[in-house]
């Protein structure tokens, strides 16, 4: 599975990479530090990701701004986008679903809980017909 991971925090990026290695997933991860960089990657289009993991709190272009632009694009709007964030703000959650996300996952503080959530997330998308080769 090809994954675009949009996250500005280096520690969070390392945590995701460590979790994937521990769970022995062979997913291809492409990283973007903010929404602008992610849009640039997506507009090049080869290959498009199967899913997008998106943080909300980023500099230059936050996650909600990125989502609005993504969902206005005739091709990119169909990419399943899962918010992976520390924000428990109800307004953020409701706005993200209103724009059209596929899921909203709050990053837990404990690494063990983070790994368990990501395992469930990746296991679901591994069997989802939308991302089948």
MARGUVEX-295555 format. One record per residue: residue in three letters; x, y, z of N, C-alpha, C in turn. Coordinates in steps of 0.1 Angstrom, whole numbers, plus 5000, padded with zeros to 4 digits. Example, Ala and Ser with C-alpha at 12.3 -4.5 7.8 and 13.67 -1.06 7.14 Angstrom:
% MARGUVEX-295555
ALA513249435078512349555078513249675078;SER512849785071513749895071512950005079;
END
This chain:
% MARGUVEX-295555
UNK500849885000500050005000500950125000;UNK500650224992501350354991500650455000;UNK501350515009500850605019501550735018;UNK500750845018501350975019501051025034;UNK502151045041502151085055502451235056;UNK501451315060501651465060501751505075;UNK503051535079503351565093504551645094;UNK504551755102505651845104506551805115;UNK506151715124506951685136507751555133;UNK509151585134510051475131509851355140;UNK509551375153509351275162508151185159;UNK507151245154505951175150506251085137;UNK507051145128507451075116508250945120;UNK509250965129510050855134509150745141;UNK508150795149507250705156506450615146;UNK506050675135505250605125506150505118;UNK507350545115508350455108508650335117;UNK508950365130509250255140508050165141;UNK506850215142505650135143505550035131;UNK505650095119505550015107506549905107;UNK507849935111508849835111508549725122;UNK508049765133507749665144506649575140;UNK505649635133504449555128504749475115;UNK505949495110506449425098505549455086;UNK505049575085504349615073505349655062;UNK505049635050505949665038505349785031;UNK504549865037503949985030505050085026;UNK504750145015505650255010505150385016;UNK506050455023505650585029506350695022;UNK505550795018506050915012505751025022;UNK506651105025506451205036506351355030;UNK505451435036505351575033505351645047;UNK505951755048506051835060504951925063;UNK504151955052502952045053502052025041;UNK500952095041499952075031500452115017;UNK501252225017501752275004502652164997;UNK503552115005504452005000503651884996;UNK502651845003501751735000501051754986;UNK500551874984499851904972500851894960;UNK502051944962503051934951503351784948;UNK503451704958503651564955502451504948;UNK501251534952500051474946499851524932;UNK500151644929499951704916500951634906;UNK502051584910502951514902502351374898;UNK501551324908500751204905501251074902;UNK502551044903503050914900503850844911;UNK503350744917501950704917501150784928;UNK499850794927499050854938499050754949;UNK498950804961498850714973497550644974;UNK497550534981496250454983495550524994;UNK496250575004495650655015496550765019;UNK495950865026496750985031496550985046;UNK497550995053497551015068497851165070;UNK497051235077497151385077497051435091;UNK498051515095498051585108497251715105;UNK496651775115495951895114496752015117;UNK497652005127498352125132499752135125;UNK499752205114501052225107501252365103;UNK502552405100502752545096502452555081;UNK502352675076502152715062500752685057;UNK500352555058499052515054498552405063;UNK497552435072497152335081496352225074;UNK496052115082495352005076493952035071;UNK493252125077491852155072491952235059;UNK492952325058493152395045493552305034;UNK494452205037494852105027493652025023;UNK492751985032491651905029490651975020;UNK490452105022489552185014490052184999;UNK491352204997491952204984491852064978;UNK492251964985492151824980490851794975;UNK489751824983488451774979487851864968;UNK488451964964488052044952488551994939;UNK489551904940490251854928489451734923;UNK489251734910488351624904488951484906;UNK490251464906490851334908491251304922;UNK491851404929492451384942491351374953;UNK490151424950489151424961488651274965;UNK489051174956488651044959489650964968;UNK490851034971491850964979491350954994;UNK491350834999490950825013491950905022;UNK491450995030492251075039491851045053;UNK492851005061492550985075493351085084;UNK492651155092493351255101493951175112;UNK495251205114495951145125496551255133;UNK495951295144496251415151496151405166;UNK496651505173496551515188495251595191;UNK494651665181493551755184492251675188;UNK491851695200490551645204489451745203;UNK489751855196488751965194487551915186;UNK486451915191485251875185484951945172;UNK485252075171485052155159485952105148;UNK487152075151488152015141487551885136;UNK487151795144486551665140485351685131;UNK484451765135483251785127483551855114;UNK484451955114484752015101485551915092;UNK486451835097487151735089486151645082;UNK485151595090484151505084483251575074;UNK482951695077482151775068482851795054;UNK484151815055484951825042485051695035;UNK485051585042485051455035486251355039;UNK486551345051487651255055487051115056;UNK488051015056487650875057487750825072;UNK488350905080488550865094489250975102;UNK489150965115489751065124490350985136;UNK491650985137492350905148493150995156;UNK492850995169493651075179494850995183;UNK496051065182497250995186497350985201;UNK497450865206497550845220498950875225;UNK499150905237500450945243501350815244;UNK500850705248501550585250501950525237;UNK503150485235503650415222502850295220;UNK502550215230501850085228500450115223;UNK499750215228498450245223498450295209;UNK499550375206499750425192499850315182;UNK500750215186500950105177499650025175;UNK498850005186497649925185496650005175;UNK496550135176495650205168496050195153;UNK497350215151497850205137497750065131;UNK497849965139497649835134496249815129;UNK495249855137493849855133493649935120;UNK494250045120494050135108494550065095;UNK495850025096496449965084495749825081;UNK495449755091494749625088493449645080;UNK492649755084491449785077491649825063;UNK492649915061492849965047493549855038;UNK494249765045494849655037493749565031;UNK492549555037491549465032490449545024;UNK490549675025489549765018489649755003;UNK488549724997488549704982488949834974;UNK488849944980489150074974490650074970;UNK491450014979492950024977493549894972;UNK492749804967493249674961493949704948;UNK495049634946495849654933494949604921;
END
